[in-house]
Amino acid sequence: MTLTLMVTLSIVSYSKNKWWAFKQMQLLPPELAKITGCEFVKVLGTGSGFGFSLWPDFNTYALLLKWKDEEATENFFGSSKIFSQVHSRSESVETYYLQSLGAHGSWYGKNPFPEKGKYTGGEIAVITRARININKLPRFWQFVPKASKSIQNANGLIYTKGIGEWPLIEQATFSIWENEQAMKNYAYADIHKEIIGKVKKENWYKEELFSRFNVIKRLSHS
């Protein structure tokens, strides 16, 4: 199947070179943006535990990239010096190949995933991202443990990891579900609905994005 657009999210784990890995959050984005066919770039830190987290995981980072086509994607992972360097310094890299099913909201003023593919059945991935209003931070973090516990216990959840650019004020989650119905069951569960209701009523977020994807494949780079 040829995809005109593809999104990849790579989870990169380090047992050594942790200071080098941390510096790449600033150094890598401008280099990645120069790559032919790369249309959206985020180098993200991750949180420990489930969902949003105050505590960074300095062993793990995420590369979120959007590509013009499949050829550009394979060129990056197959032969680029940038990925080769990341791979060689890491302990492991696992990449999820995703196809956008559409998104609403924005990421620094733009929707990076407006393309609306058709859900093909099977695993579905979700990226939620929020920039929190400064004066709402205490209220937001008051409810984080409750939200994290609810997703940890959710039926049909395969994987989740907190990702983000700035601790405390810019938070995101990446999650994979067995199917669309499992994802919807969690989204409409009472605890999740309660928290979303407070988000809207109390204006916790300055900006937010909700995006869904078909999971095309998952590749562990050897």
C-alpha positions, 0 to 999 in steps of 0.5 A, spaced: 500 500 500 502 506 497 501 512 502 502 519 500 503 521 507 506 518 513 507 520 520 512 516 524 513 516 532 520 513 534 521 511 541 528 512 543 531 509 549 538 510 552 542 506 557 548 511 556 549 517 552 544 520 556 547 527 556 547 527 549 540 525 548 538 530 552 541 535 548 538 533 542 532 536 543 535 542 541 540 540 536 536 535 532 530 539 530 533 544 525 537 538 522 531 534 521 527 540 518 532 540 512 531 533 510 527 532 503 520 530 504 520 531 512 514 536 513 513 536 521 518 535 526 518 534 534 523 532 538 520 530 545 522 528 552 518 523 555 515 522 562 515 516 567 509 512 569 502 513 565 500 519 561 501 526 563 507 526 568 511 531 572 517 527 572 521 526 566 524 520 564 531 521 562 532 514 559 527 515 553 525 520 548 520 521 542 521 523 535 515 525 531 515 526 524 511 527 518 513 525 511 511 527 504 511 520 502 513 513 503 520 514 500 522 520 504 520 515 510 524 509 508 530 514 506 530 517 513 530 510 517 534 506 512 540 511 510 540 518 513 546 520 517 542 523 523 538 517 524 544 512 524 547 517 529 541 516 534 540 509 533 548 507 534 548 511 541 541 508 543 539 502 547 533 501 542 529 504 537 522 502 536 518 506 530 510 506 529 508 508 522 502 511 522 496 514 517 492 520 520 485 519 521 484 527 522 485 531 528 482 537 531 485 543 535 492 546 534 500 545 535 503 552 536 497 555 532 497 549 526 493 543 525 499 538 523 495 532 521 489 535 517 489 529 513 483 524 514 484 517 512 479 511 513 480 507 519 482 500 517 480 496 523 485 493 528 490 498 532 489 505 533 494 510 535 492 517 539 496 523 540 493 528 545 497 534 546 495 540 551 499 547 553 496 549 559 494 556 562 499 558 567 494 560 572 491 553 571 497 549 573 495 547 580 488 545 578 491 541 572 496 537 576 491 536 582 487 531 577 493 528 573 493 522 578 486 520 577 487 521 570 493 517 569 490 511 574 484 511 569 488 510 563 492 505 566 486 501 568 483 502 561 481 495 557 484 495 550 490 499 552 496 496 548 501 502 550 502 509 552 507 514 554 507 521 556 511 526 551 512 533 551 516 539 549 516 543 556 515 539 563 509 542 567 506 546 562 506 542 555 504 535 556 502 530 551 500 523 551 501 517 545 497 511 546 495 505 542 489 501 543 487 494 540 481 498 536 477 504 535 471 501 540 476 500 546 479 507 545 472 510 544 470 506 551 475 510 554 474 516 552 467 516 554 468 513 560 465 517 566 472 519 569 475 521 563 468 525 561 469 528 568 476 531 567 474 533 560 468 537 563 473 540 568 478 542 562 472 546 558 468 549 564 475 552 567 479 553 561 485 549 563 488 549 556 491 555 552 491 550 546 490 543 545 490 537 539 487 531 539 489 526 533 488 519 531 492 514 526 491 507 523 497 503 526 500 501 519 506 497 522 511 497 528 518 496 527 524 495 532 530 497 529 536 492 529 
